Amino acid sequence: MATIKFYSEKIRFKLPNPRKTANWLKNVCLRENHKLDSLTYIFCSDEYLRVMNKQYLNHSTYTDILSFDYSDGRKILGEIYISIPRVRENAKSFQQSFNVELRRVIIHGLLHFMGYNDKHSRQKAQMRRKEEACLSLWK
C-alpha cells in the first residue's frame, strides 16, 4: 500500500490540504507509469537544510530542496526535504503564490525520483514542462 507522509523539522509548518496533496502525487505516479511505495516529505528551516546540504552533498549553500532517492526502477521510494523559507522567498522572486511554488517544489522532488533531471538547459526545460503538466492536474 502506498504511503505518503508529511512532517516538519525545526520549523512550525503544517501542509495545507495534505490528503489532496497525497492524492495528487499518487495521480502523477499513475500517469507516469510508476508505482508509489513510500514517499516522505519533511518541511524544514533554511538552516536545517543547509546543514544537510553540507553533510550529504558537501555544498555549503542554501537550497529549497534535497531529495534522497531509494527507488527501485519504477517503484518510488524516497525522502524529500523542503525549506519553507526558501519556498517563500522563491515565490516572491517568481511572483508566484506560496502554495503554487510549494506544489512546484513538492512535484519537482517526485519527478527526480521518476528519472527527470535538471543539470543541463535541455533537462531543465523538460523538467519545467513536466512540473507545469503536473501542476495543471491540481484540482
N, C-alpha and C positions, 0 to 999 in steps of 0.2 A: 504494500500500500504506500502510495506517495505521501511524503510528509514535507511540509514547508513550515519552518518556524521563524519567528521574528523576535529578536532580543535587542536590548540596548546595553551599552557598556560605557561607563564613565560619562554619561550624558542622560539628561531627562528627556526622553523622546518616546512617543507612542505612535506607531504607524497608523495613519488614518485608513480605515477600510481594510483590515488585514485579511478578512475572508474573501473579499472581492479581489484583492491583490493576489492571493494564493490561487484563486480560480483562473485569473488572467494568466498567471505564469504556467499553470497546467495546460491551458488552452494553447499557449505559444509552443510548449513542448510537443503537444499533439500535432499542431500544424507543421512543425519542423521535423516530424517523424522521430522524436526522441522519447524515451521512457524516463519519466521523473521518478527517481528513487528517494533521495533526500536532499533538501536544499535548506540551508540555514543562512539567514541574514542577520548581521549584527550591526546595529546603528551605533555609532560611537563619536567621540570627540576628535577634533583635529589632532591633538597631541597623542592620543591613544593610537591613532592610525599612523602618525608619523613615526612613532617608536616601532610599530610593527613593520613599517616600510624599511626602516633601518635594519631591524633584526633579520628579516627574511629576504630582503632584496638588496641590502646594503646601499639604499638610497636614503639620504638624509632630508628629503623634501616632503612637503605636504602633498597629499593626493586625495582624491574624492572616493576612490575605491581600490580595494585589494581583494583578489579572488584566489581561492585555493581549490583547485580542481582535482577531485578524486574520481572523476567519471571513468567509466569503462565502456569505450565505444559509444553507443547511442544511449547508454544508461547514465543519466545525470545524477551526480553526487558531488556536493561541494559546499563550501562556506564562502560568503561574500560579506566583507566588512565595508561599511559606507560611513564616511564622515559627514554628519549632518551640517556642521558649519560650512564645509566646502560646498555642499549642495546648495545651501542658502546663498553663498557668495556667487556661485556659478549661475544660479537662477537670475540674480540681479545683473550679472555681466551679460548674459544671453537674452535679457529682457523676457524671461520666461517665468511662469508661476512656480513657486516652490514645489507644488505637488506634481506638476508635469516634469520638472527637472529631476525630482526624486524617482519617478517612474522610469525616466530615461536611464538613470544610473542603475536602478534595480534590474532592468531588462538587459542593459549592457553587460553586466556580470554573467547573466544566464547565457547570453549569446556567445561569450567567450567559451563557456563550457560546451557549446554546440560546435565549436571549431572556428568561429569567426574571430579574426584578429584585426588589429588597428595599428600595426607598426609602420606601415607604409601608406602613402597617399591613396593608392587604389583600394587597399584594405579599409582604410578609414572611410572612404566614400561608400563602400559596400556595407560596412558596419552602420553607418548613419542611415542608409536606406532601410536596413533591417530594423533598426530602432524605430524609425518612423512607421514602418509597417506594423510593428508590434504595438506601438502607442495608439495606432488607429483602432486596434482591437479592444481598447479600454472602453467599456460601455457603462 
